[in-house]
Amino acid sequence: NDIEQIQMFLVMMLRMVFYAPMMAIGGIIMVLREDVSMLWIIGIGVALIIMMISVEFYVAIPRFKIIQKLVDRLNRVTREILTGLMVIRAFNSQGYQEAKFDKTNRELTRTTLFINGIMVIMMPAMMLIMNGAMLSIIWFGAFRIDAGHLQVGSMMAFMQYAMHIIM
């Protein structure tokens, strides 16, 4: 479990440190070349996503630490049961050991379900923000196209670059 956590951390950090900034900077450069007047839509979208992620992490990070402790406790209880199986049978304390394991397992399950509930909200909320940004770009872009200040191809390119920046 610890090695898996380190592996996930490294993969996420590589993605966050190298890939995401390059995509965002490239997208911003391309957006600035296409149309600056709708840049505020991207700014609002990015700000909303950062705010949402910050709130979710503020709630979730302490729970992740609790989950790590609970996984360690569950592993400890399981190891104690497996190594002391003969003693447990000799003293007929299977019920006590089952209750001990069940209590630890229920705590872990409850905390994991809470964290998963928070994370499940994250993706639909991000999609709602991204689709709202796309709808805004189409809405305000249509007015700019109608006024003759923007070409349809430029608006489509702006939409693609906006998705790169927001993602």
Backbone hydrogen bonds, N-H to C=O, Kabsch-Sander energy under -0.5 kcal/mol:
donor,donor_aa,acceptor,acceptor_aa,energy
5,Q,1,N,-2.2
6,I,2,D,-2.2
7,Q,3,I,-2.5
8,M,4,E,-2.5
9,F,5,Q,-2.3
10,L,6,I,-2.5
11,V,7,Q,-2.4
12,M,8,M,-2.5
13,M,9,F,-2.6
14,L,10,L,-2.5
15,R,11,V,-2.0
16,M,12,M,-2.9
17,V,13,M,-3.3
18,F,14,L,-2.0
19,Y,14,L,-1.1
20,A,15,R,-2.5
22,M,18,F,-1.4
23,M,19,Y,-2.2
24,A,20,A,-2.6
25,I,21,P,-2.9
26,G,22,M,-2.5
27,G,23,M,-2.4
28,I,24,A,-2.6
29,I,25,I,-2.5
30,M,26,G,-2.2
31,V,27,G,-2.5
32,L,28,I,-2.5
33,R,29,I,-1.2
34,E,30,M,-1.4
35,D,31,V,-2.0
39,L,36,V,-1.7
41,I,38,M,-1.2
42,I,38,M,-0.8
43,G,39,L,-2.1
44,I,40,W,-2.3
45,G,41,I,-2.3
46,V,42,I,-2.9
47,A,43,G,-2.4
48,L,44,I,-2.5
49,I,45,G,-2.2
50,I,46,V,-2.7
51,M,47,A,-2.4
52,M,48,L,-2.6
53,I,49,I,-2.7
54,S,50,I,-2.4
55,V,51,M,-2.2
56,E,52,M,-2.4
57,F,53,I,-2.7
58,Y,54,S,-2.2
59,V,55,V,-1.7
60,A,56,E,-2.7
61,I,57,F,-2.7
63,R,59,V,-0.5
64,F,60,A,-2.1
65,K,61,I,-1.7
66,I,62,P,-1.7
67,I,63,R,-2.6
68,Q,64,F,-2.1
69,K,65,K,-1.8
70,L,66,I,-2.6
71,V,67,I,-2.7
72,D,68,Q,-2.1
73,R,69,K,-2.4
74,L,70,L,-2.7
75,N,71,V,-2.5
76,R,72,D,-2.3
77,V,73,R,-2.7
78,T,74,L,-2.5
79,R,75,N,-2.6
80,E,76,R,-2.6
81,I,77,V,-2.4
82,L,78,T,-2.7
83,T,79,R,-2.7
84,G,80,E,-1.9
85,L,82,L,-0.8
88,I,84,G,-2.8
89,R,85,L,-2.2
90,A,86,M,-2.3
91,F,87,V,-2.3
92,N,89,R,-0.8
93,S,88,I,-2.3
97,Q,93,S,-2.1
98,E,94,Q,-2.6
99,A,95,G,-2.3
100,K,96,Y,-2.3
101,F,97,Q,-2.5
102,D,98,E,-2.9
103,K,99,A,-2.5
104,T,100,K,-1.9
105,N,101,F,-2.7
106,R,102,D,-2.6
107,E,103,K,-2.0
108,L,104,T,-2.2
109,T,105,N,-2.7
110,R,106,R,-2.7
111,T,107,E,-2.3
112,T,108,L,-2.6
113,L,109,T,-2.5
114,F,110,R,-1.8
115,I,111,T,-2.3
116,N,112,T,-2.8
117,G,113,L,-2.2
118,I,114,F,-1.8
119,M,115,I,-2.5
120,V,116,N,-2.2
121,I,117,G,-1.1
122,M,118,I,-0.9
123,M,119,M,-0.9
125,A,121,I,-1.9
126,M,122,M,-2.4
127,M,123,M,-2.5
128,L,124,P,-2.3
129,I,125,A,-2.2
130,M,126,M,-2.7
131,N,127,M,-2.9
132,G,128,L,-2.2
133,A,129,I,-2.3
134,M,130,M,-2.4
135,L,131,N,-2.6
136,S,132,G,-2.2
137,I,133,A,-2.6
138,I,134,M,-2.6
139,W,135,L,-2.7
140,F,136,S,-3.0
141,G,137,I,-2.3
142,A,138,I,-2.1
143,F,139,W,-1.2
144,R,140,F,-1.7
145,I,141,G,-2.7
146,D,142,A,-2.6
147,A,143,F,-1.8
148,G,144,R,-0.6
148,G,145,I,-0.9
149,H,144,R,-2.4
150,L,144,R,-1.0
155,M,151,Q,-1.9
156,M,152,V,-2.3
157,A,153,G,-2.3
158,F,154,S,-2.5
159,M,155,M,-2.3
160,Q,156,M,-2.0
161,Y,157,A,-2.6
162,A,158,F,-2.4
163,M,159,M,-2.0
164,H,160,Q,-1.8
165,I,161,Y,-2.3
166,I,162,A,-2.8
167,M,163,M,-2.5
